[in-house]
């Protein structure tokens, strides 16, 4: 999937472990829309596995450690397809229309 700064995304996983709050005060809420303000590869704070992380326009957490703000893993989000539709709904509708014709 292609992600980009400025892209609107929807949170699809807003469940965070209690220890997350050692790093940040605010988390994305499932079903809410956000805007990517930064993205980059970062190690997971627990596993050390490197993955794609996002910082969001709508959420700014205080810095921790080496002047870093906690980022959110890309798997917690899906691109926003259009106003009022969930991610992927437009594609599914087009596939259904094609199958019925």
C-alpha positions as CSV (number, residue, x, y, z in Angstrom):
1,X,0.0,0.0,0.0
2,X,1.2,3.5,-0.8
3,X,1.1,5.9,2.1
4,X,1.9,9.6,1.9
5,X,2.2,12.7,4.2
6,X,-1.1,14.6,4.1
7,X,-3.2,11.5,3.4
8,X,-6.4,11.1,5.4
9,X,-6.7,7.8,7.2
10,X,-9.2,6.0,9.4
11,X,-8.2,4.3,12.6
12,X,-9.2,0.6,12.5
13,X,-7.4,-0.5,15.7
14,X,-7.7,1.9,18.7
15,X,-6.7,-0.7,21.4
16,X,-3.5,0.1,23.2
17,X,-1.8,-1.7,26.1
18,X,-1.8,0.2,29.4
19,X,2.0,0.6,29.2
20,X,1.7,2.7,26.0
21,X,0.9,5.7,28.2
22,X,4.5,5.6,29.4
23,X,5.4,7.0,26.0
24,X,2.3,9.1,25.0
25,X,-0.7,10.8,26.4
26,X,-3.0,10.6,23.4
27,X,-3.9,7.7,21.0
28,X,-6.0,7.4,17.9
29,X,-9.7,6.4,18.4
30,X,-11.1,3.6,16.3
31,X,-13.4,5.0,13.6
32,X,-11.9,8.5,13.7
33,X,-10.2,10.2,10.8
34,X,-6.7,11.5,11.0
35,X,-4.1,13.1,8.7
36,X,-0.5,11.8,8.3
37,X,2.0,14.5,9.2
38,X,5.1,12.4,9.2
39,X,6.0,8.8,8.4
40,X,9.1,6.7,8.6
41,X,10.5,3.3,9.6
42,X,10.8,2.9,13.3
43,X,11.4,0.0,15.7
44,X,8.5,-1.3,17.7
45,X,9.0,-0.2,21.3
46,X,8.3,-3.7,22.7
47,X,9.6,-6.1,20.0
48,X,12.3,-4.0,18.3
49,X,10.9,-5.1,14.9
50,X,11.1,-2.2,12.4
51,X,7.9,-1.1,10.8
52,X,6.2,2.0,9.2
53,X,5.1,4.5,11.8
54,X,2.9,7.6,11.5
55,X,2.7,10.9,13.3
56,X,-0.7,12.5,13.0
57,X,-1.8,16.1,12.6
58,X,-4.6,15.7,15.1
59,X,-2.5,14.0,17.8
60,X,0.7,15.5,19.2
61,X,2.3,13.7,22.2
62,X,5.1,15.0,24.3
63,X,8.6,13.9,23.5
64,X,10.2,11.0,25.3
65,X,13.6,9.5,25.4
66,X,15.9,11.1,22.8
67,X,13.5,13.9,21.9
68,X,11.2,11.5,20.0
69,X,7.4,11.6,19.7
70,X,5.7,8.2,19.8
71,X,4.5,7.1,16.3
72,X,1.6,4.8,15.5
73,X,2.0,1.6,13.4
74,X,0.5,1.8,9.9
75,X,-1.5,-1.4,10.5
76,X,-3.8,0.6,12.8
77,X,-5.1,2.6,9.8
78,X,-6.7,2.3,6.5
79,X,-6.9,5.1,3.8
80,X,-10.0,7.2,3.8
81,X,-11.7,6.5,0.4
82,X,-14.3,9.3,0.3
83,X,-16.3,11.4,2.6
84,X,-18.7,9.1,4.6
85,X,-17.3,5.8,3.3
86,X,-15.1,3.4,5.1
87,X,-11.8,2.3,3.5
88,X,-12.4,-0.1,0.7
89,X,-16.1,0.4,0.3
90,X,-15.8,2.1,-3.1
91,X,-13.8,-0.8,-4.5
92,X,-16.2,-3.4,-3.2
93,X,-19.2,-1.5,-4.7
94,X,-17.4,-1.3,-8.1
95,X,-16.6,-5.1,-8.0
96,X,-20.3,-5.9,-7.2
97,X,-21.6,-3.7,-10.0
98,X,-19.2,-5.4,-12.4
99,X,-20.2,-8.9,-11.3
100,X,-23.9,-8.1,-11.7
101,X,-23.5,-6.7,-15.3
